[in-house]
């Protein structure tokens, strides 16, 4: 795959999506829980996956900047984003706004939503 993919990946569904993406090329995974994120990242690296991890809250500008930097480090365009986290109505709009920042600043020519499954 000639694109990098981004997903929240701390547990359950996010980790499953990360495994699927990682089987096809570099990925950036993020989660608010640094311990869970590290566990998933380490497990993927053991399989030979090219994984970059960013721990933090998507509502924080510094975390968004770190995600954009991690994507840029791969030298590839952003190929897709998968939200796999439970997002409450109270913070949903803020997470969507954070995703919009990543999508607007990450290198991408034709980012598209991809079905995983």
C-alpha positions in Angstrom: 0.0 0.0 0.0 1.4 3.4 -0.9 -0.6 5.3 1.7 -0.5 5.6 5.5 -3.6 5.0 7.5 -4.7 6.5 10.8 -6.9 4.9 13.5 -7.6 5.1 17.1 -6.4 1.8 18.4 -6.3 1.4 22.1 -8.6 -1.6 22.5 -11.1 -3.9 20.9 -12.4 -2.5 17.6 -9.6 0.0 17.2 -7.0 -2.7 17.7 -8.7 -4.9 15.1 -8.9 -2.1 12.6 -5.2 -1.3 13.2 -4.3 -5.0 12.6 -6.1 -4.9 9.3 -4.5 -1.6 8.2 -1.0 -2.7 9.4 -1.2 -5.8 7.2 -1.2 -3.5 4.2 1.4 -0.8 5.0 2.5 1.9 7.5 0.0 3.1 10.0 -0.3 5.8 12.7 -2.3 4.8 15.7 -3.5 7.0 18.4 -5.4 6.7 21.7 -6.0 8.7 24.8 -4.8 5.7 26.9 -1.0 5.5 26.5 -0.7 2.1 28.1 -3.3 0.4 25.8 -1.8 2.2 22.8 1.7 1.0 23.6 0.4 -2.6 24.0 -1.3 -2.5 20.6 1.7 -0.8 19.0 4.2 -3.3 20.4 2.0 -6.3 19.3 1.9 -4.9 15.8 5.6 -4.3 15.6 6.3 -7.9 16.6 4.5 -8.9 13.4 6.8 -6.6 11.4 4.3 -3.8 11.0 5.5 -0.2 10.4 3.7 1.6 13.3 3.9 5.0 14.7 2.0 5.8 17.9 0.6 9.1 19.3 -0.9 9.1 22.7 -3.3 11.9 23.7 -6.6 13.5 23.3 -7.8 14.5 19.8 -9.2 17.7 21.3 -5.7 19.0 22.0 -3.8 20.9 19.4 -0.5 19.4 20.4 -1.8 15.9 19.9 -3.1 16.9 16.4 0.2 18.3 15.5 2.0 15.1 16.7 -0.4 13.0 14.5 0.3 15.2 11.5 4.0 14.9 12.1 3.8 11.1 12.5 2.0 10.9 9.2 4.6 13.1 7.5 7.4 10.9 8.9 6.2 8.0 6.8 6.8 10.0 3.6 3.4 8.8 2.3 0.0 10.4 1.8 -2.8 9.8 4.2 -5.0 7.1 2.7 -7.8 6.8 5.2 -9.0 7.5 8.8 -10.9 5.1 10.9 -12.7 6.3 14.0 -13.0 3.3 16.3 -13.4 5.0 19.6 -16.7 5.5 21.5 -17.4 9.2 21.3 -20.0 10.7 23.5 -22.4 13.4 22.2 -20.6 15.9 24.5 -17.2 15.6 22.8 -18.2 14.2 19.4 -18.1 17.6 17.7 -14.7 18.3 19.1 -13.3 15.0 17.9 -14.7 15.6 14.5 -13.2 19.0 14.4 -9.8 17.5 15.4 -10.1 15.0 12.6 -10.9 17.8 10.2 -7.6 19.5 11.2 -5.6 16.3 10.5 -7.3 15.8 7.2 -6.7 19.4 6.1 -3.0 19.4 7.1 -1.8 15.9 6.4 -0.2 15.1 3.1 -2.9 13.6 0.9 -3.9 13.7 -2.7 -7.1 11.7 -2.7 -7.9 10.6 0.9 -11.0 8.4 0.9 -13.0 6.5 3.4 -12.2 2.8 3.1 -14.3 -0.1 4.3 -12.5 -2.5 6.5 -14.0 -5.8 7.0 
